[in-house]
Amino acid sequence: MALPITFKDTTMLNSQELYQQVSQLPSLEKLRLAELLLADLEMPNPEIDAIWREEAQKRWQAYKAGELNTISYESVMQKYK
């Protein structure tokens, strides 16, 4: 059951102000809110998808042209052992 939260006024809160309000919620309510926010972020956004598609194509072309310095999988994994 969601607990009501009273905002200090009706103007739009910035992220810090919103966090201060939400941080007063019980842990279960914070978890529910986090799930809702993550689900909202996971919704497809064609504009963002197009930007990432273009970036991926640029990176692939640079890789194929030998313009990128690459690091082997083994080197990366060794770094985090």
C-alpha positions as CSV (number, residue, x, y, z in Angstrom):
1,M,0.0,0.0,0.0
2,A,1.5,3.3,-1.1
3,L,1.9,5.9,1.6
4,P,0.8,9.4,0.8
5,I,3.6,11.9,0.5
6,T,3.0,15.6,0.9
7,F,5.1,17.9,-1.2
8,K,6.0,21.3,0.2
9,D,4.3,23.1,-2.6
10,T,2.8,22.6,-6.1
11,T,5.9,23.6,-8.1
12,M,8.0,21.1,-9.9
13,L,10.7,19.6,-7.6
14,N,14.3,19.2,-8.7
15,S,15.9,15.8,-8.3
16,Q,17.6,16.7,-5.0
17,E,14.4,18.1,-3.5
18,L,12.5,15.0,-4.7
19,Y,15.1,12.7,-3.2
20,Q,14.9,14.5,0.2
21,Q,11.1,13.9,0.2
22,V,11.3,10.3,-1.0
23,S,14.1,9.4,1.4
24,Q,11.5,9.7,4.2
25,L,9.5,6.8,2.8
26,P,9.7,3.3,4.2
27,S,12.1,0.9,2.4
28,L,9.4,-1.0,0.7
29,E,7.9,2.1,-0.8
30,K,11.3,3.3,-2.0
31,L,11.8,-0.1,-3.7
32,R,8.4,0.2,-5.4
33,L,9.2,3.7,-6.6
34,A,12.6,2.5,-7.9
35,E,10.9,-0.2,-9.8
36,L,8.5,2.2,-11.4
37,L,11.3,4.6,-12.3
38,L,13.4,1.8,-13.9
39,A,10.4,0.5,-15.8
40,D,9.9,4.1,-17.2
41,L,13.5,4.3,-18.3
42,E,13.2,0.9,-20.1
43,M,10.5,2.2,-22.4
44,P,11.9,2.5,-25.9
45,N,12.7,6.0,-27.1
46,P,13.2,6.2,-30.8
47,E,15.3,9.4,-30.6
48,I,17.7,7.8,-28.2
49,D,17.8,4.6,-30.1
50,A,18.7,6.5,-33.3
51,I,21.5,8.3,-31.5
52,W,23.0,5.0,-30.2
53,R,22.5,3.3,-33.6
54,E,24.5,6.1,-35.2
55,E,27.2,5.9,-32.5
56,A,27.5,2.2,-32.9
57,Q,27.9,2.5,-36.6
58,K,30.6,5.1,-36.2
59,R,32.5,2.9,-33.7
60,W,32.2,-0.2,-35.9
61,Q,33.5,1.7,-39.0
62,A,36.4,3.1,-36.9
63,Y,37.2,-0.4,-35.7
64,K,37.1,-1.9,-39.2
65,A,39.4,1.0,-40.4
66,G,41.9,0.3,-37.7
67,E,41.3,3.7,-36.1
68,L,40.6,2.5,-32.6
69,N,43.0,1.3,-30.0
70,T,41.5,-2.0,-28.8
71,I,42.1,-4.0,-25.6
72,S,42.0,-7.8,-25.5
73,Y,39.4,-9.5,-23.4
74,E,42.2,-11.2,-21.5
75,S,43.7,-7.9,-20.6
76,V,40.4,-6.5,-19.3
77,M,39.7,-9.6,-17.2
78,Q,43.2,-9.6,-15.8
79,K,42.8,-6.0,-14.6
80,Y,39.8,-7.0,-12.5
81,K,41.1,-10.2,-10.9
